[in-house]
């Protein structure tokens, strides 16, 4: 870390070693940490509502305790998660099988997240803040699949499968079971409700946040478009 002044910290990259990493960073003169945290955190709760929130809150607390400057990016659902979950099925056919067809989210485009992260790393504008980052629209899972279909020129259909089967598929793809179970619980709770939509990405980037339709167009080839 010689010569490094700012670090972007992805929890998936450090496992349980965040304390050691922060100590090394501080010893080498790093001044700032930009942490990829989570919108799931409830700042007013003594105990976080689920394992995903609790994990990220612990990470945030560790960064604060390090004495380094910090910015905590709190994204909601990643649009790229749907690429990992659905692209294989879409390349193979016109039916996507998954959990809770009417579960809602406001998926954020990775380019928007990256641009906010770059601003946090390279300027002092966001020091000590926790921006909530989402896409601009609340969408159900079946609406997202239809949007991908429009991007690749095919009519796609979402078929809901039982929770137990969906949990098994998530674990097979590498999710820790408690986190996968929490994700499904949050999906079930979202049915019939608009997903939370934040305007912070648009405000920080001085332009509208990228839509899921734009994201699907950017990734059309990965879903099998010619």
Secondary structure as GFF3:
##gff-version 3
##sequence-region A 1 226
A	DSSP	beta_strand	6	10	.	.	.	ID=ss1
A	DSSP	alpha_helix	11	14	.	.	.	ID=ss2
A	DSSP	alpha_helix	18	27	.	.	.	ID=ss3
A	DSSP	beta_strand	32	36	.	.	.	ID=ss4
A	DSSP	alpha_helix	51	65	.	.	.	ID=ss5
A	DSSP	beta_strand	69	75	.	.	.	ID=ss6
A	DSSP	alpha_helix	79	92	.	.	.	ID=ss7
A	DSSP	beta_strand	95	98	.	.	.	ID=ss8
A	DSSP	beta_strand	104	105	.	.	.	ID=ss9
A	DSSP	alpha_helix	110	122	.	.	.	ID=ss10
A	DSSP	beta_strand	132	133	.	.	.	ID=ss11
A	DSSP	beta_strand	139	140	.	.	.	ID=ss12
A	DSSP	alpha_helix	141	152	.	.	.	ID=ss13
A	DSSP	beta_strand	157	160	.	.	.	ID=ss14
A	DSSP	alpha_helix	163	172	.	.	.	ID=ss15
A	DSSP	alpha_helix	177	190	.	.	.	ID=ss16
A	DSSP	alpha_helix	200	205	.	.	.	ID=ss17
A	DSSP	alpha_helix	212	218	.	.	.	ID=ss18
A	DSSP	three_ten_helix	220	223	.	.	.	ID=ss19
###
